[in-house]
Amino acid sequence: MSNVDTVSVSSGILKKAPAGVRIPTYDRAHLKESFFHIGVGGFHRSHQALFLDDLAEQGVLDWAICGAGIMPQDEAMNKALNAQDCLYTLVERDGESSTARVIGSLKSYIFAYKNPDDAFKKLADPAIKIVTLTATEGGYCFNAASGELDLDNKNIQNDLKHPDKPVTIFGYLAESLDRRRRAGVKPYTALSCDNLQGNGHILKSTLLAFCQQKDPQLAAWIKNNVSFPNCMVDRITPATTDAERQFIKEHYGLQDAYPIVAEPFRQWVVEDNFCNGRPPLENVGVQFTDNVEPYEKMKIRLLNASHSAMGYLGYLCGYRFIYQVAKAPEFQPYIKALMDLEVTPLIGSVPGVNLAEYKETLMRRFANETIKDQVLRICMDGSGKMPKFILPSIEEQLVLGGPIRRLTLVVASWIRFLSAVDEDGQAIPIDDPQSDRLIVAAKESKTDVRAILQFSDLFGNLQESSRFVEELQLQLNHFYEHGAKKTLQDFGLDSLS
Ligand code: CS2
């Protein structure tokens, strides 16, 4: 399909579908915005927006999305989407198959970072019934070990002082819910779609802690009236680079400033707890349940943890895409053993899921070479991910007296990665809001890992486990003495205990 004329993605495209591209068949003019989504990135657009697009295709038009970006770096998304009438291309790729579809369920986009008033106006509208969030693990500004909101965080401080110009999700949620409360408008459901186990519980407790500082009456009202469902979300969505833009242009003749190329797999399991109505998402494959916990635990401890394992160690071994790591013969037995021996015993039973099949599917998904998931995307924000994806499994295994070697290897790889210089003396790009303190501590950890383990907001009291500390130091020393490949061989294989 190469050498086709190029068409720009915008409303004009809706009149006639370009060859090989699916476009919305419903009338976008009739869409009603009932969702407000904070954090419109690749994942939201490949996942939630697609489910809602499917729903609109079934004739349910009153659950469209108003998207928002609250960070300075959302400027590029703002420009791209508003120039394209909020339309964008989603390509699903696996093996030989590749399907392209223009998504229409995102009806408008507000660059709240620059225009907070517009966001507040929208959030005050009774038509908004659900606020969804993809704020990343770090966006919750909480102490990962204690679960408490970090009230000293400078962004939290900002939002308490300047309620009209917030920079965190808490500032937006608290102020907008307060305005609804004062105006006698029913609150919305607040639905976190981040990879945090118990994401709804975490959102609720951190928001209440924030509101307790702002106005205890507001906190009490939210506690009694707002619902915070937990949910598990899943779809591997690489960051959009020029490679994806070029692919879409060459194969589909589409000029799109912010397309997405993702895997075909998608899953959404949601706790059915909505205080102001919800769309019939069960009609488009969303699973509703009373208890999301087993699904979240399975997904975060197996998928996200394996990603972290492949990310740091993969980078140190010279790989730059996840499929390369997943296909590397030296990595396969490591990831399998990590999942089978050290994580699976902690998962328990998950209703309707065969864990052996789930893990096989994961290995296939990781090896999907058509989506080019970047190792550095996985290595971003380790300070938000490590305490959620890896450390809880280590803590649980320590209590049980079970194996921790391969889980510890993820932590050792992260610390080696954080030292910011690779085996060839090249700089490692560290993208983490806590990079300053982490890099210093990682370098010092070469002689004593307590230098980093002392950050109890990340590591809890793991530094008190001599078993873990000794294993970690041993592995880190091995990295420096023998290199990443040898460390993987000596600590990752399933013949080891
Ligand atoms: C990844 C996730 O960021 C990460 O470390 O593990 O983004 C992962 O791709 C998604 O959670 C898949 O659903």
Residues whose N, C-alpha, C, O or C-beta is under 5 A from the ligand:
A	BS01	CS2	N195 V233 D234 R235 I236 T237 N304 H307 R377 I378
